[in-house]
């Protein structure tokens, strides 16, 4: 529109009024259809408004250009920063790659050392095994020089099997010295603790408790039939029988004991009396006379090895006399 107006602006007269007589112009417009003064004013106002809008449009375009320039400049700065950050990031990635490569190399070296250690460990185990076998062979030769078969040459079970399979082929004038039984060839003895225990057999001793009734006695029933105590009196165990024990030589037993107690932490009555000569608290008793026994079941037993004075904390009201 600006270009079209510019192309005809030189043809237009620059004057504020188009007619001297408004009424005459209106009459001529009605007769011949020409423009009157009102039309001229209307067109003049439109042209003035168009010119003002053109100025505003130019100002807006200038502002838009400035804004666009500023946006492009900011965008370029952002792109430059992104490029710089990209360069820095690439450098950091390169450094990280180098460090990861170093870690990988270190890990590979550790794995190599670990594998070498395993190989050396297996080699050491093999050498120890060979040394044990060599020692067994040496012992077998030494025993063989004395006409004794070492278990590394033939085990007792294998020897027993060979004797069972071949004893019938012995000459008629020869025989085995005893009954062919595995127990006569080898006695299996398990490993035991080096701690030795003294075995006590607890026996109840009836004791008179009433001078007016000399035929009445009191008994403290045993906690167990047997008590085994270490020589230093620090630990003990109880046994109801000796079935779990094996008699190796007369007077010596090997027993499979699972529960061993501390004499100081968990003593029974017999242990308290024997170790510290203290009273063992209230106990259940039964009175015995020449004619009968109290109906209460037996509960405890005291084993006295050496004559000594004992202090038992027993209430008099709990004694029962019969007869």
ZIMO-V220698 format. One record per residue. N is the residue number from 0. SS is DSSP state (H for helix, E for strand, C for the rest). Layout:
((N/SS) (N/SS))
This chain:
((0/C) (1/H) (2/H) (3/H) (4/H) (5/H) (6/H) (7/H) (8/H) (9/H) (10/H) (11/C) (12/C) (13/C) (14/C) (15/C) (16/C) (17/C) (18/C) (19/C) (20/C) (21/H) (22/H) (23/H) (24/H) (25/H) (26/H) (27/H) (28/H) (29/H) (30/H) (31/H) (32/C) (33/C) (34/C) (35/C) (36/H) (37/H) (38/H) (39/H) (40/H) (41/H) (42/H) (43/H) (44/H) (45/H) (46/H) (47/H) (48/H) (49/H) (50/H) (51/H) (52/H) (53/H) (54/H) (55/H) (56/H) (57/H) (58/H) (59/H) (60/H) (61/H) (62/H) (63/H) (64/H) (65/H) (66/H) (67/H) (68/H) (69/H) (70/H) (71/H) (72/H) (73/H) (74/H) (75/H) (76/H) (77/H) (78/H) (79/H) (80/H) (81/H) (82/H) (83/H) (84/H) (85/H) (86/H) (87/H) (88/H) (89/H) (90/H) (91/H) (92/H) (93/H) (94/H) (95/H) (96/H) (97/H) (98/H) (99/H) (100/H) (101/H) (102/H) (103/H) (104/H) (105/H) (106/H) (107/H) (108/H) (109/H) (110/H) (111/H) (112/H) (113/H) (114/H) (115/H) (116/H) (117/H) (118/H) (119/H) (120/H) (121/H) (122/H) (123/H) (124/H) (125/H) (126/H) (127/H) (128/H) (129/H) (130/H) (131/H) (132/H) (133/H) (134/H) (135/H) (136/H) (137/H) (138/H) (139/H) (140/H) (141/H) (142/H) (143/H) (144/C) (145/C) (146/C) (147/C) (148/C) (149/C) (150/C) (151/C) (152/C) (153/C) (154/C) (155/H) (156/H) (157/H) (158/H) (159/H) (160/H) (161/H) (162/H) (163/H) (164/H) (165/H) (166/H) (167/H) (168/H) (169/C) (170/C) (171/C) (172/C) (173/C) (174/C) (175/C) (176/C) (177/C) (178/C) (179/C) (180/C) (181/H) (182/H) (183/H) (184/C) (185/C) (186/C) (187/C) (188/C) (189/C) (190/C) (191/C) (192/C) (193/C) (194/C) (195/C) (196/E) (197/E) (198/E) (199/E) (200/E) (201/C) (202/C) (203/C) (204/C) (205/C) (206/E) (207/E) (208/C) (209/C) (210/C) (211/C) (212/C) (213/C) (214/C) (215/C) (216/E) (217/E) (218/E) (219/E) (220/E) (221/E) (222/C) (223/C) (224/C) (225/E) (226/E) (227/E) (228/E) (229/E) (230/C) (231/C) (232/C) (233/C) (234/E) (235/E) (236/E) (237/E) (238/E) (239/C) (240/C) (241/C) (242/C) (243/C) (244/E) (245/E) (246/E) (247/E) (248/E) (249/C) (250/C) (251/E) (252/E) (253/E) (254/E) (255/C) (256/C) (257/C) (258/C) (259/C) (260/E) (261/E) (262/C) (263/C) (264/C) (265/C) (266/C) (267/C) (268/H) (269/H) (270/H) (271/H) (272/H) (273/H) (274/H) (275/H) (276/C) (277/C) (278/C) (279/C) (280/C) (281/C) (282/C) (283/C) (284/E) (285/E) (286/E) (287/E) (288/C) (289/C) (290/C) (291/C) (292/E) (293/C) (294/C) (295/C) (296/C) (297/C) (298/C) (299/C) (300/E) (301/C) (302/C) (303/C) (304/C) (305/C) (306/C) (307/C) (308/C) (309/C) (310/C) (311/C) (312/C) (313/C) (314/C) (315/H) (316/H) (317/H) (318/C) (319/C) (320/C) (321/C) (322/C))
